Amino acid sequence: NMSARYSPDGSRLAMVLTGPGNADIYVGTNQAKGLNRIVNSSALEATPCWSPDGRDIVFASDTNGGLALFRGSASGGQYSHIPTQISGYCAEPDWNPRNADQIAFTIRQGAGFQIASYSFSERKSVTLTNERGDAIQPCWLNDGRHMLYTWRSGAAERIVLFDTISKKRTVLSPANLGKVSQASFLAPRG
């Protein structure tokens, strides 16, 4: 049971549950009135993320072999493969809160991992980071330009603030904190 994410309006929660079998995606209200399994397959699903309008969900699944990204309605139904065409391993998606056309996600590149982005309208992916070590677990900030991610190098894990336009990176967590990972950002609600 993992990867719980609130919808943009805070009224629903998407998560991965493994109770009745495989890891599938469930959506429920924040009132604990029950959960609906919206993805039910023999594959393993992971890391659901909401579209900015709360209508769709993107997630990772190994239904086609390696981990790939899929998109569909947050109410359930059919899900379509996102043709990232950048790596045989695509996971940990996060939807840009200001640009519904863009998601960021983790890819395998060589022996390591980096952060990439995908444009739905262009049907194109680009690699955003070029870390020594791994860049994983992207998390957009509310401005839609900056993101947080985990930088893993050797035994160290630290949080990095990354400007997707200038490519400037700033390490936020000091080395003396040990392993720090999986940053999240909760956008203010009006």
C-alpha positions as CSV (number, residue, x, y, z in Angstrom):
1,N,0.0,0.0,0.0
2,M,1.8,3.1,-1.2
3,S,2.0,6.1,-3.5
4,A,-1.0,7.9,-2.2
5,R,-1.7,11.2,-4.0
6,Y,-4.4,13.7,-3.4
7,S,-6.4,15.1,-6.4
8,P,-5.7,18.8,-7.2
9,D,-8.9,19.9,-5.3
10,G,-8.1,17.6,-2.4
11,S,-11.4,15.7,-2.6
12,R,-10.0,12.3,-3.7
13,L,-7.1,10.1,-3.1
14,A,-5.4,7.8,-5.6
15,M,-3.2,5.0,-4.3
16,V,-1.7,1.6,-4.9
17,L,-3.2,-1.3,-2.9
18,T,-2.1,-4.9,-3.0
19,G,-4.8,-6.5,-0.7
20,P,-6.7,-8.7,-3.1
21,G,-3.8,-9.7,-5.4
22,N,-1.6,-7.6,-7.6
23,A,-0.7,-4.0,-7.0
24,D,-3.6,-2.1,-8.6
25,I,-4.8,1.6,-8.5
26,Y,-7.7,2.6,-6.3
27,V,-9.4,6.0,-6.0
28,G,-11.5,7.1,-3.0
29,T,-12.8,10.3,-1.4
30,N,-11.0,11.9,1.5
31,Q,-14.1,11.1,3.6
32,A,-13.1,7.3,3.8
33,K,-16.3,6.3,2.1
34,G,-14.7,3.4,0.3
35,L,-12.3,2.9,-2.5
36,N,-12.9,2.0,-6.2
37,R,-10.4,-0.1,-8.0
38,I,-9.9,1.8,-11.3
39,V,-7.1,-0.3,-12.6
40,N,-7.5,-4.0,-12.3
41,S,-5.0,-6.1,-14.2
42,S,-2.6,-9.0,-13.8
43,A,0.3,-6.5,-14.1
44,L,1.8,-4.4,-11.4
45,E,0.8,-0.7,-11.3
46,A,2.6,2.0,-9.4
47,T,2.8,5.7,-8.7
48,P,-0.5,7.2,-9.8
49,C,-0.5,11.0,-10.4
50,W,-3.5,13.3,-11.2
51,S,-3.9,15.7,-14.1
52,P,-4.2,19.3,-13.1
53,D,-7.9,19.3,-13.6
54,G,-8.4,16.0,-11.7
55,R,-10.0,14.2,-14.6
56,D,-7.2,11.9,-15.6
57,I,-4.5,9.8,-14.0
58,V,-1.1,8.8,-15.3
59,F,0.7,5.8,-13.7
60,A,3.4,3.2,-14.3
61,S,2.6,-0.4,-15.2
62,D,4.6,-3.4,-16.3
63,T,1.7,-4.8,-18.4
64,N,3.8,-4.8,-21.6
65,G,6.9,-6.2,-19.9
66,G,9.1,-3.3,-18.7
67,L,7.7,-0.3,-16.7
68,A,5.9,2.1,-19.0
69,L,3.5,5.0,-18.5
70,F,-0.3,4.9,-19.0
71,R,-3.0,7.5,-19.0
72,G,-6.8,7.3,-18.5
73,S,-9.8,8.6,-16.7
74,A,-9.6,8.9,-12.9
75,S,-13.1,7.2,-12.9
76,G,-11.7,4.0,-14.5
77,G,-12.2,2.4,-17.9
78,Q,-9.6,2.0,-20.6
79,Y,-6.1,3.3,-20.2
80,S,-3.7,4.0,-23.1
81,H,0.0,3.6,-23.3
82,I,2.0,6.8,-23.4
83,P,4.5,6.5,-26.3
84,T,7.5,8.0,-24.5
85,Q,10.0,6.3,-26.8
86,I,12.9,7.3,-24.6
87,S,13.6,4.3,-22.4
88,G,12.4,0.7,-21.7
89,Y,11.9,1.8,-18.0
90,C,9.6,4.8,-17.4
91,A,8.2,5.3,-13.9
92,E,7.3,7.8,-11.1
93,P,5.3,10.3,-13.3
94,D,4.4,13.7,-12.0
95,W,2.0,16.0,-14.0
96,N,3.0,19.6,-14.4
97,P,0.4,21.6,-12.4
98,R,0.6,24.6,-14.8
99,N,0.9,22.8,-18.1
100,A,-1.4,19.8,-18.6
101,D,0.5,18.9,-21.7
102,Q,3.6,17.9,-19.8
103,I,4.6,15.2,-17.3
104,A,8.0,14.5,-15.8
105,F,9.1,10.9,-15.0
106,T,12.1,8.7,-14.2
107,I,13.8,6.8,-17.0
108,R,16.6,4.3,-17.0
109,Q,19.6,5.6,-19.0
110,G,22.6,3.4,-19.3
111,A,23.3,2.0,-15.9
112,G,21.5,4.8,-14.0
113,F,18.4,6.9,-13.9
114,Q,17.5,10.4,-15.0
115,I,14.5,12.7,-15.2
116,A,12.7,13.1,-18.5
117,S,9.6,15.0,-19.6
118,Y,6.9,14.2,-22.2
119,S,4.7,16.5,-24.2
120,F,1.3,15.0,-25.0
121,S,0.7,17.4,-27.9
122,E,4.1,16.8,-29.5
123,R,4.2,13.1,-28.5
124,K,7.9,13.7,-27.7
125,S,10.1,13.0,-24.7
126,V,13.3,14.8,-23.7
127,T,15.8,14.1,-20.9
128,L,15.9,16.9,-18.4
129,T,18.8,15.9,-16.0
130,N,22.3,14.8,-16.5
131,E,23.3,13.8,-13.0
132,R,26.4,11.8,-11.9
133,G,24.5,9.1,-10.1
134,D,20.8,8.9,-10.3
135,A,18.0,11.6,-10.6
136,I,14.7,10.0,-9.5
137,Q,11.3,10.8,-8.1
138,P,10.4,14.1,-9.8
139,C,8.0,16.4,-8.1
140,W,6.8,19.6,-9.9
141,L,6.4,22.8,-7.9
142,N,3.4,25.0,-8.3
143,D,5.0,27.3,-10.8
144,G,5.3,24.5,-13.4
145,R,8.9,25.5,-14.1
146,H,10.8,24.1,-11.0
147,M,10.8,20.6,-9.6
148,L,12.3,18.7,-6.8
149,Y,13.9,15.3,-7.3
150,T,16.1,12.8,-5.4
151,W,19.7,12.8,-6.3
152,R,21.3,9.4,-5.5
153,S,25.1,9.1,-5.6
154,G,26.8,6.2,-3.9
155,A,25.2,5.8,-0.5
156,A,24.0,9.4,-0.4
157,E,20.5,10.6,-1.2
158,R,19.7,14.3,-1.3
159,I,16.9,16.6,-2.5
160,V,17.6,18.9,-5.5
161,L,15.7,21.9,-6.7
162,F,15.8,22.0,-10.5
163,D,14.9,24.8,-12.9
164,T,13.7,23.1,-16.0
165,I,14.3,26.2,-18.2
166,S,17.8,27.3,-17.1
167,K,18.8,23.7,-16.0
168,K,20.2,25.2,-12.8
169,R,20.3,22.7,-9.9
170,T,20.5,23.5,-6.2
171,V,21.1,20.8,-3.6
172,L,18.6,21.5,-0.7
173,S,19.3,18.8,1.8
174,P,22.7,18.9,3.6
175,A,24.9,15.8,3.5
176,N,24.8,15.5,7.3
177,L,21.1,14.6,7.2
178,G,21.9,11.2,5.7
179,K,19.5,9.7,3.1
180,V,16.8,12.2,2.2
181,S,14.5,11.2,-0.6
182,Q,11.0,11.4,-2.2
183,A,10.2,15.1,-1.9
184,S,6.6,16.1,-2.3
185,F,4.9,19.4,-2.7
186,L,1.3,20.3,-1.8
187,A,0.0,23.2,-3.8
188,P,-1.8,25.9,-1.8
189,R,-5.6,25.8,-2.2
190,G,-7.5,29.0,-2.7
